[in-house]
Amino acid sequence: MKDYHINIFYSEEDGGYIADIPDLEMCSAFGATQEQALIEVQAAKKLWIEAAKENGYPIPHPTYKPAIYAIS
């Protein structure tokens, strides 16, 4: 099974890394390092899916495909 795509980027404003899962609306997390942000968003994903199941909401299939940019 395919898993959800995770974006991780540095936020100057927050002074750390933000990780989000585009297929799961409002599913994101913060970490002081990229690794910490990844661990936190994986925990958030688990809780997001559990909450959706408990409330009878649909769980979207992974569909997000990131754009790949080439710098010349």
VOLUMMAR-141656 format. One record per residue: x, z, y of N, C-alpha, C in turn; residue in three letters; residue number from 1. Coordinates in steps of 0.1 Angstrom, whole numbers, plus 5000, padded with zeros to 4 digits. Layout:
N
+-------+------+--------+--------+------+---------+-------+------+--------+--------+-----+
! neast !  nup ! nnorth ! caeast ! caup ! canorth ! ceast !  cup ! cnorth ! residu ! num !
+-------+------+--------+--------+------+---------+-------+------+--------+--------+-----+
!     X !    Z !      Y !      X !    Z !       Y !     X !    Z !      Y !    ala ! NUM !
...
+-------+------+--------+--------+------+---------+-------+------+--------+--------+-----+
***
This chain:
72
+-------+------+--------+--------+------+---------+-------+------+--------+--------+-----+
! neast !  nup ! nnorth ! caeast ! caup ! canorth ! ceast !  cup ! cnorth ! residu ! num !
+-------+------+--------+--------+------+---------+-------+------+--------+--------+-----+
!  5008 ! 5000 !   4988 !   5000 ! 5000 !    5000 !  5009 ! 5000 !   5012 !    met !   1 !
!  5005 ! 4992 !   5022 !   5012 ! 4992 !    5035 !  5009 ! 5005 !   5042 !    lys !   2 !
!  5019 ! 5009 !   5050 !   5017 ! 5021 !    5058 !  5015 ! 5017 !   5073 !    asp !   3 !
!  5012 ! 5026 !   5081 !   5009 ! 5023 !    5095 !  5022 ! 5021 !   5102 !    tyr !   4 !
!  5022 ! 5012 !   5112 !   5034 ! 5010 !    5120 !  5035 ! 5022 !   5130 !    his !   5 !
!  5047 ! 5026 !   5133 !   5050 ! 5037 !    5142 !  5059 ! 5032 !   5153 !    ile !   6 !
!  5055 ! 5034 !   5166 !   5063 ! 5031 !    5177 !  5070 ! 5044 !   5181 !    asn !   7 !
!  5083 ! 5043 !   5185 !   5090 ! 5055 !    5190 !  5097 ! 5050 !   5202 !    ile !   8 !
!  5095 ! 5057 !   5213 !   5102 ! 5053 !    5226 !  5106 ! 5066 !   5234 !    phe !   9 !
!  5116 ! 5064 !   5242 !   5120 ! 5075 !    5251 !  5111 ! 5075 !   5264 !    tyr !  10 !
!  5107 ! 5087 !   5268 !   5099 ! 5089 !    5280 !  5107 ! 5097 !   5290 !    ser !  11 !
!  5111 ! 5090 !   5301 !   5119 ! 5097 !    5311 !  5110 ! 5108 !   5317 !    glu !  12 !
!  5097 ! 5105 !   5319 !   5088 ! 5115 !    5325 !  5086 ! 5128 !   5317 !    glu !  13 !
!  5086 ! 5126 !   5303 !   5085 ! 5138 !    5295 !  5098 ! 5144 !   5290 !    asp !  14 !
!  5109 ! 5136 !   5292 !   5122 ! 5141 !    5288 !  5124 ! 5142 !   5273 !    gly !  15 !
!  5118 ! 5133 !   5266 !   5119 ! 5133 !    5251 !  5113 ! 5120 !   5246 !    gly !  16 !
!  5111 ! 5120 !   5233 !   5106 ! 5108 !    5226 !  5091 ! 5109 !   5222 !    tyr !  17 !
!  5084 ! 5098 !   5224 !   5070 ! 5097 !    5221 !  5069 ! 5088 !   5208 !    ile !  18 !
!  5061 ! 5092 !   5199 !   5058 ! 5084 !    5187 !  5043 ! 5082 !   5187 !    ala !  19 !
!  5039 ! 5069 !   5184 !   5025 ! 5067 !    5183 !  5022 ! 5057 !   5172 !    asp !  20 !
!  5009 ! 5057 !   5167 !   5005 ! 5049 !    5156 !  4993 ! 5040 !   5162 !    ile !  21 !
!  4996 ! 5028 !   5166 !   4986 ! 5019 !    5173 !  4973 ! 5018 !   5165 !    pro !  22 !
!  4973 ! 5017 !   5152 !   4961 ! 5016 !    5144 !  4952 ! 5028 !   5144 !    asp !  23 !
!  4957 ! 5040 !   5148 !   4950 ! 5052 !    5148 !  4948 ! 5056 !   5162 !    leu !  24 !
!  4937 ! 5054 !   5168 !   4935 ! 5056 !    5182 !  4938 ! 5071 !   5186 !    glu !  25 !
!  4946 ! 5072 !   5196 !   4950 ! 5085 !    5202 !  4959 ! 5093 !   5192 !    met !  26 !
!  4965 ! 5087 !   5183 !   4974 ! 5094 !    5174 !  4988 ! 5093 !   5179 !    cys !  27 !
!  4994 ! 5103 !   5185 !   5007 ! 5103 !    5190 !  5013 ! 5117 !   5189 !    ser !  28 !
!  5026 ! 5117 !   5191 !   5033 ! 5130 !    5191 !  5046 ! 5130 !   5199 !    ala !  29 !
!  5051 ! 5141 !   5203 !   5063 ! 5143 !    5211 !  5074 ! 5149 !   5203 !    phe !  30 !
!  5087 ! 5146 !   5206 !   5098 ! 5152 !    5200 !  5110 ! 5151 !   5209 !    gly !  31 !
!  5119 ! 5161 !   5208 !   5131 ! 5161 !    5216 !  5141 ! 5150 !   5211 !    ala !  32 !
!  5140 ! 5146 !   5198 !   5148 ! 5135 !    5192 !  5138 ! 5125 !   5186 !    thr !  33 !
!  5144 ! 5114 !   5183 !   5136 ! 5104 !    5176 !  5131 ! 5109 !   5162 !    gln !  34 !
!  5140 ! 5116 !   5155 !   5136 ! 5121 !    5142 !  5125 ! 5131 !   5143 !    glu !  35 !
!  5126 ! 5140 !   5153 !   5115 ! 5150 !    5155 !  5102 ! 5144 !   5158 !    gln !  36 !
!  5102 ! 5134 !   5167 !   5090 ! 5127 !    5171 !  5084 ! 5120 !   5158 !    ala !  37 !
!  5092 ! 5114 !   5149 !   5087 ! 5108 !    5137 !  5081 ! 5118 !   5128 !    leu !  38 !
!  5087 ! 5130 !   5126 !   5081 ! 5140 !    5118 !  5068 ! 5145 !   5123 !    ile !  39 !
!  5068 ! 5147 !   5137 !   5055 ! 5152 !    5143 !  5044 ! 5142 !   5142 !    glu !  40 !
!  5047 ! 5129 !   5144 !   5036 ! 5119 !    5143 !  5031 ! 5117 !   5129 !    val !  41 !
!  5040 ! 5119 !   5119 !   5036 ! 5118 !    5105 !  5026 ! 5130 !   5102 !    gln !  42 !
!  5029 ! 5142 !   5108 !   5019 ! 5153 !    5106 !  5006 ! 5150 !   5113 !    ala !  43 !
!  5007 ! 5144 !   5125 !   4995 ! 5141 !    5133 !  4987 ! 5130 !   5125 !    ala !  44 !
!  4993 ! 5121 !   5119 !   4986 ! 5110 !    5111 !  4978 ! 5117 !   5100 !    lys !  45 !
!  4985 ! 5126 !   5093 !   4978 ! 5133 !    5082 !  4965 ! 5140 !   5087 !    lys !  46 !
!  4967 ! 5147 !   5098 !   4956 ! 5155 !    5104 !  4945 ! 5145 !   5109 !    leu !  47 !
!  4949 ! 5134 !   5115 !   4940 ! 5124 !    5120 !  4931 ! 5119 !   5109 !    trp !  48 !
!  4937 ! 5115 !   5097 !   4930 ! 5110 !    5086 !  4921 ! 5120 !   5080 !    ile !  49 !
!  4926 ! 5133 !   5079 !   4917 ! 5144 !    5073 !  4905 ! 5146 !   5082 !    glu !  50 !
!  4907 ! 5146 !   5095 !   4896 ! 5148 !    5104 !  4886 ! 5137 !   5104 !    ala !  51 !
!  4890 ! 5124 !   5102 !   4881 ! 5113 !    5101 !  4873 ! 5114 !   5088 !    ala !  52 !
!  4879 ! 5118 !   5077 !   4872 ! 5119 !    5065 !  4862 ! 5130 !   5065 !    lys !  53 !
!  4865 ! 5141 !   5071 !   4856 ! 5153 !    5072 !  4844 ! 5150 !   5081 !    glu !  54 !
!  4846 ! 5141 !   5091 !   4835 ! 5137 !    5100 !  4828 ! 5124 !   5097 !    asn !  55 !
!  4832 ! 5118 !   5085 !   4826 ! 5106 !    5081 !  4829 ! 5094 !   5089 !    gly !  56 !
!  4841 ! 5094 !   5096 !   4845 ! 5082 !    5104 !  4853 ! 5073 !   5096 !    tyr !  57 !
!  4852 ! 5060 !   5099 !   4860 ! 5050 !    5091 !  4875 ! 5052 !   5094 !    pro !  58 !
!  4883 ! 5049 !   5084 !   4898 ! 5050 !    5086 !  4903 ! 5036 !   5085 !    ile !  59 !
!  4908 ! 5031 !   5097 !   4913 ! 5017 !    5097 !  4924 ! 5014 !   5088 !    pro !  60 !
!  4924 ! 5002 !   5083 !   4936 ! 4998 !    5074 !  4947 ! 4994 !   5084 !    his !  61 !
!  4960 ! 4996 !   5079 !   4971 ! 4992 !    5087 !  4971 ! 4977 !   5090 !    pro !  62 !
!  4970 ! 4974 !   5103 !   4970 ! 4959 !    5107 !  4979 ! 4956 !   5118 !    thr !  63 !
!  4984 ! 4966 !   5125 !   4993 ! 4964 !    5137 !  5006 ! 4957 !   5133 !    tyr !  64 !
!  5009 ! 4946 !   5140 !   5022 ! 4939 !    5138 !  5029 ! 4939 !   5151 !    lys !  65 !
!  5041 ! 4946 !   5152 !   5048 ! 4946 !    5165 !  5053 ! 4933 !   5169 !    pro !  66 !
!  5054 ! 4931 !   5182 !   5061 ! 4919 !    5187 !  5076 ! 4920 !   5186 !    ala !  67 !
!  5082 ! 4910 !   5183 !   5097 ! 4910 !    5182 !  5102 ! 4901 !   5193 !    ile !  68 !
!  5110 ! 4907 !   5202 !   5115 ! 4900 !    5213 !  5130 ! 4896 !   5211 !    tyr !  69 !
!  5133 ! 4884 !   5215 !   5147 ! 4880 !    5214 !  5153 ! 4879 !   5228 !    ala !  70 !
!  5164 ! 4885 !   5230 !   5171 ! 4885 !    5243 !  5182 ! 4875 !   5242 !    ile !  71 !
!  5182 ! 4864 !   5251 !   5192 ! 4854 !    5251 !  5203 ! 4857 !   5261 !    ser !  72 !
+-------+------+--------+--------+------+---------+-------+------+--------+--------+-----+
***
